[in-house]
Amino acid sequence: MLKSEFLVIDELYIPVKRRSEIEPEKVASLAEEILEDGQKAPIQVRRDKKRKFVVVNGAHRIEAVKLLGETKIEAFVVGEGKF
């Protein structure tokens, strides 16, 4: 079973394709939800040799918590490799 942890947002890399799919309206809506109810689902990241973590799922949630001024986000580290 995966255990969530809090990661520093600045250490997360969102791939270019995922960044281009980010919708500002969805980010604003998620930010409101997170402000009212907290983050309901952790994002998913994987470790990478070149970067600390690559975002697998959750780019909109990252942008939403950044909009709220947060510096960390709850995440699952999936597909752990030994680097």
Long-range contacts (C-beta under 8 A, 24 or more apart in sequence): 2-76, 2-77, 2-78, 3-76, 4-42, 4-74, 4-75, 4-76, 5-74, 5-75, 5-77, 6-72, 6-73, 6-74, 6-75, 7-45, 7-53, 7-72, 7-73, 7-75, 8-71, 8-72, 9-62, 9-65, 9-66, 9-70, 9-71, 9-72, 9-73, 10-71, 11-51, 11-52, 11-53, 12-45, 12-52, 12-53, 12-54, 12-55, 12-62, 12-73, 12-75, 13-48, 13-51, 13-52, 13-53, 13-54, 13-55, 14-55, 14-59, 14-62, 15-54, 15-55, 18-55, 18-59, 19-59, 21-59, 22-59, 22-60, 22-63, 23-60, 26-60, 27-60, 27-63, 27-64, 27-67, 28-64, 28-67, 30-60, 30-61, 30-63, 30-64, 31-64, 31-65, 31-67, 31-68, 33-64, 34-61, 34-64, 34-65, 34-68, 35-68, 39-65, 39-73, 39-74, 42-73, 42-74, 42-75, 42-76, 43-73, 43-74, 43-75, 43-76, 44-75, 44-76, 44-78, 45-75, 45-76, 45-77, 45-78, 46-77, 46-78, 46-79, 46-80, 46-81, 47-77, 47-79, 47-80, 47-81, 47-83, 48-83, 49-83, 53-77
